[in-house]
Structures are given as structure tokens and as C-alpha cells.
Amino acid sequence: MLRLGVQVSISGKIYKAIDRIVELGCNTMQIFSRNPRSFRRKPQEKDDLDEFVKRRKKADINPLAIHAVYTLNLASYNKRFYRFSVRDFIRDMHDAHDLGAELMVTHVGSFKRSTYQDGIKRVIEALDKILKKSPPSVTLLLENISGSGHWIGSHFSELAYIIDKLGRPKNLGICLDTCHVFSAGYNLSEEEGLNNLVTEIDSLIGLDRLKLIHLNDTRDTLGSKKDRHWHIGEGQIGKEGFRRFINHPKLRTVPFILETPKKEETDDTRNIEAVRSLYDGRLA
Ligand SMILES: [Zn+2]
């Protein structure tokens, strides 16, 4: 069965996010559990959390993914900020657990002002601490990124290296973003590019660790290292690229989350419709 959701806002009361996702007719979702561009944390009221859990259960939304905030960096060269990032990430993992979330998605981090080797070492130490101090019910997913600047994780070999170094723990997996994959040089608009990608993930990491897919088209050219999400089928990956991708036997059972632009009120419904129309229910 198609598991399709959208990144939705939690503005107002957090449980309103469930109403938004129900209105869109989705059966999975992704949210930020707090303001993604702020350092401040404001705990949710107990009643609001209970209401969130209750409404989600009724609506049968599965899985629930939380996207980590942008203000933490698990590869930071700055010792103080690095410690702060690890500490707050652990707190966010506990908050995710309180919300009943199964998945926490994060970008790996930036090694700016230091070396790649030092950066990836810090990431591994950070993740080790985080996984040991977090509720095991929340699986941490490393998301591939487009590869600009000093960011770690544009190739699956890097994610595989981190997962291996950590001893392949059960509660660590990956999230694949189609826009980032394309920007990093994997050609999803062609059948060969898609097959190479799936083979690479399976041999390096194992497809069983691929727990979530961010479905986004892109406005940028192949290998551009840029990160500009676009409407499904209207960008460089294109309709046929997405048709092949979402019906691929190894990918079609993974939950899909749209992070496409929301300029017009109808943008979400348009993208949801685009995915539904490309998904071949007869294969299920
Ligand atoms: Zn993404």
C-alpha cells in the first residue's frame, strides 16, 4: 500500500498538524517538533501531547517522522557548540519519543573550519552518545544531502562508513531525498541511474535500513550540488523519473514524504495527486 505524507506545520497547537494531514488524505507525515531555525526549546503542554497522540491514532498515521532542527551541528569544530548540539539532540530524541514518533531524520553535519576527517570523527562520536542516551523506539535516520560546501553525507558510501563505524546499531538507518540524490550526481531521470542507486544502497548499507524517502523534484541540473526542491514531475527528475522511482519494487513499500514548495494553497494537493497518479496500485 502507498504510504504517502507531507511535511506539515505545527503552528498553533501541535495536534493541529494531524488535522492538516487528515485533510490532505495522507497516511504518514513529517513535522518539526519545534521551531527549526531557533535555539530555544519550549516544551509542549502535556494535554497537547496527549491530544496529538489521540488524534494520530484515530487517523492511523504511520509512521510519524520528526525532522531535526537546523540549528544543531553534530560535526561542529566548535567544542562548546558541539556539546550543545549533542545535548539538545538527545533532548529532541526524548521529545520525539513523547510524541510517539518512530523516526528522527537528520542531516549529518558540517565540518566547516576543520577537515573532513575530523568532522566525520566528531559525527560518529556524537551519534554514539545520542543513540546510547535516547529511547530505542525512535530510529535515527541519516539523510543524504546535495553536497554543497562543507556538508558531510552526499554519497551513500559516507553514510555507510558512519553506520559501520557505529557497529550497525538497530536504531540507525537512512532517509533518501530524491532532490539531493540528483544534485549529488545520481541520475534519477534515467532507468540506469535509478538501478545504480538502488544497487549501491543495498550493497553498502542494506535496503532494510532505508526507512523513509523524501520525494522532491529539483530545479537544478544533475550534479549541481544545489538544494532547491520542486514540484513532482515538473523538474529535472520529471514524471517518468518519478514513475519509475515510486514503483520500483524495492522502494514502493518505503513511506514517502513530500517536501515540495508551498507557495499556493493547492500546492500540496497537486503534488499528492501527482504521486498518486504515477503510483501503480495493480503492482501491490
Ligand atoms: Zn529532505
Residues whose N, C-alpha, C, O or C-beta is under 5 A from the ligand:
A	BS01	ZN	D177 H214
